[in-house]
Amino acid sequence: MIPLTDENNPCLLYLISGPLGVGKSTTAKILAARVERCVLIEADLLLHMLHHELPLSWDERLSVTWKNILALTRNVLQQGLNIVIDFVVEDELEWFCGQLSDLDVSIKYAVLRADKEKIAERLTTRGDIDSLERSLFLLDKLESMPQNRQFLYDTTLKRPEDTAEAILLDPRFQVHA
């Protein structure tokens, strides 16, 4: 287990992004289990609270979800707890980190990716092949964003345990605000 920080060290926040089928949720769960006093925020649950019947556009749903992620994150950090967040980060990283700049927190950010064939295989195995088009769209988008370059991590031939270990130990995932 990664020890809890003391009062002289910041809380830890791990933000795990990537398209469907790259091992994001599994990796996030492993990370949360390896970090002491850690809360796992499965942000898709916050997104799905906003039922489709609500008169909200996709952009409005995403905006409300990110505000909820932020509020929950701030609350947890203010309790001196560590956090792992599992959610697709498109253009929100700079905004999100800026919203936490007044708190003593060390942020690690990883954008998981895998080969297109591996994503298709994983989605087929879990019975979610309908998500393939969206996943491949997000893969292309996330990989092409210059701000993501240093944070990309290929999970094609990796076990989720290996991915979690790399995120814990590799300094390249550290966000410098």
Legacy VTK file of the C-alpha trace (Angstrom):
# vtk DataFile Version 3.0
C-alpha trace
ASCII
DATASET POLYDATA
POINTS 177 float
0.000 0.000 0.000
1.055 3.545 -0.725
1.072 5.277 2.671
-1.212 8.153 3.500
0.506 11.487 3.333
1.183 13.281 6.598
0.402 16.914 7.333
3.633 18.002 5.596
2.737 16.252 2.327
-0.159 16.750 -0.055
-3.044 14.391 -0.586
-2.768 12.211 -3.682
-5.151 12.389 -6.622
-4.966 9.976 -9.547
-7.023 10.932 -12.597
-7.371 7.971 -14.974
-8.637 8.736 -18.476
-8.962 6.885 -21.760
-11.626 5.432 -24.048
-13.727 2.354 -23.299
-11.835 -0.917 -23.441
-8.380 0.227 -22.352
-8.652 -0.968 -18.740
-9.458 2.383 -17.148
-11.989 1.167 -14.576
-10.057 -1.964 -13.645
-6.842 0.023 -13.252
-8.617 2.671 -11.161
-9.993 0.008 -8.807
-6.540 -1.538 -8.390
-5.000 1.889 -7.720
-7.656 2.732 -5.144
-6.982 -0.563 -3.359
-3.228 0.122 -3.301
-3.407 3.662 -1.893
-4.196 4.061 1.801
-7.273 6.029 2.835
-8.384 6.300 -0.745
-11.759 7.063 -2.259
-12.595 5.800 -5.750
-14.787 8.166 -7.746
-16.420 6.252 -10.593
-17.565 9.367 -12.383
-19.756 7.496 -14.875
-22.115 6.985 -11.924
-22.356 10.760 -11.548
-23.004 11.121 -15.279
-25.714 8.445 -15.236
-27.525 10.202 -12.369
-28.634 12.650 -15.048
-31.314 10.513 -16.659
-31.889 10.832 -20.384
-35.392 12.120 -19.701
-33.932 15.336 -18.282
-33.998 18.231 -20.756
-30.195 18.508 -20.893
-27.916 18.429 -23.912
-24.806 16.220 -23.870
-22.643 19.303 -23.174
-24.896 20.305 -20.262
-24.797 16.757 -18.844
-21.009 16.731 -19.103
-20.723 20.165 -17.488
-22.927 19.164 -14.538
-20.993 15.906 -14.171
-17.630 17.682 -14.041
-18.966 20.161 -11.475
-20.159 17.198 -9.376
-16.773 15.465 -9.740
-15.101 18.695 -8.611
-17.404 19.173 -5.601
-16.937 15.566 -4.476
-13.163 15.759 -5.035
-12.828 18.966 -3.007
-14.897 17.489 -0.171
-12.809 14.292 -0.055
-9.481 16.160 -0.233
-10.556 18.510 2.544
-11.033 15.408 4.716
-7.379 14.500 4.105
-8.214 11.488 1.960
-6.610 10.368 -1.275
-8.604 9.922 -4.489
-8.665 7.927 -7.708
-11.010 9.285 -10.393
-12.121 7.071 -13.282
-13.515 9.184 -16.134
-12.791 10.253 -19.696
-10.969 13.607 -19.648
-11.305 15.455 -22.925
-10.675 19.183 -22.464
-11.205 19.447 -18.709
-7.738 18.795 -17.223
-6.506 22.382 -17.024
-9.843 23.625 -15.663
-10.043 20.785 -13.123
-6.486 21.282 -11.833
-7.054 25.035 -11.643
-10.136 24.468 -9.487
-7.993 22.495 -7.015
-5.032 24.912 -6.962
-5.909 26.223 -3.501
-5.638 22.728 -1.989
-2.471 20.833 -1.107
-2.804 17.996 -3.599
-0.372 16.071 -5.768
-2.047 15.120 -9.059
-1.103 12.238 -11.326
-2.862 11.957 -14.677
-2.769 8.967 -17.012
-4.427 8.591 -20.391
-4.706 4.886 -21.088
-4.720 3.697 -24.690
-4.603 0.393 -26.543
-4.403 -0.779 -30.130
-7.739 -0.593 -31.968
-7.832 -4.369 -32.403
-7.308 -4.896 -28.660
-10.066 -2.414 -27.816
-12.442 -4.238 -30.200
-11.472 -7.571 -28.620
-12.033 -6.299 -25.067
-15.371 -4.661 -25.892
-16.546 -7.813 -27.697
-15.540 -9.979 -24.725
-17.552 -7.846 -22.321
-20.532 -7.629 -24.691
-20.182 -3.914 -25.372
-19.326 -3.885 -29.075
-21.913 -1.108 -29.622
-19.447 1.243 -27.881
-16.610 0.523 -30.317
-17.205 3.496 -32.629
-17.313 5.961 -29.710
-14.257 4.348 -28.116
-12.188 4.581 -31.305
-13.296 8.192 -31.789
-12.124 9.014 -28.237
-8.871 7.091 -28.756
-8.030 9.205 -31.801
-9.046 12.412 -30.052
-7.119 11.748 -26.830
-3.988 10.591 -28.659
-3.963 13.656 -30.913
-4.169 16.180 -28.067
-0.674 17.663 -27.493
-1.363 18.127 -23.765
-1.854 14.349 -23.413
1.429 13.228 -25.017
3.469 12.769 -21.835
0.547 11.097 -20.056
-0.258 8.392 -22.647
0.231 4.807 -21.484
-0.250 1.809 -23.771
-2.172 -1.029 -22.120
-2.344 -3.274 -25.209
-0.006 -5.933 -23.789
-0.237 -4.954 -20.119
-2.148 -6.391 -17.210
-4.143 -3.815 -15.205
-1.867 -4.541 -12.215
1.161 -3.503 -14.302
-0.603 -0.356 -15.456
-1.500 0.600 -11.873
2.100 0.000 -10.764
3.439 2.217 -13.556
1.054 5.033 -12.624
2.083 4.793 -8.977
5.825 4.861 -9.679
6.453 6.699 -12.956
7.066 10.447 -12.432
5.988 11.294 -16.012
2.347 11.112 -14.885
2.840 13.941 -12.385
0.863 17.076 -13.327
2.781 20.299 -12.845
0.304 23.130 -12.545
LINES 1 178
177 0 1 2 3 4 5 6 7 8 9 10 11 12 13 14 15 16 17 18 19 20 21 22 23 24 25 26 27 28 29 30 31 32 33 34 35 36 37 38 39 40 41 42 43 44 45 46 47 48 49 50 51 52 53 54 55 56 57 58 59 60 61 62 63 64 65 66 67 68 69 70 71 72 73 74 75 76 77 78 79 80 81 82 83 84 85 86 87 88 89 90 91 92 93 94 95 96 97 98 99 100 101 102 103 104 105 106 107 108 109 110 111 112 113 114 115 116 117 118 119 120 121 122 123 124 125 126 127 128 129 130 131 132 133 134 135 136 137 138 139 140 141 142 143 144 145 146 147 148 149 150 151 152 153 154 155 156 157 158 159 160 161 162 163 164 165 166 167 168 169 170 171 172 173 174 175 176
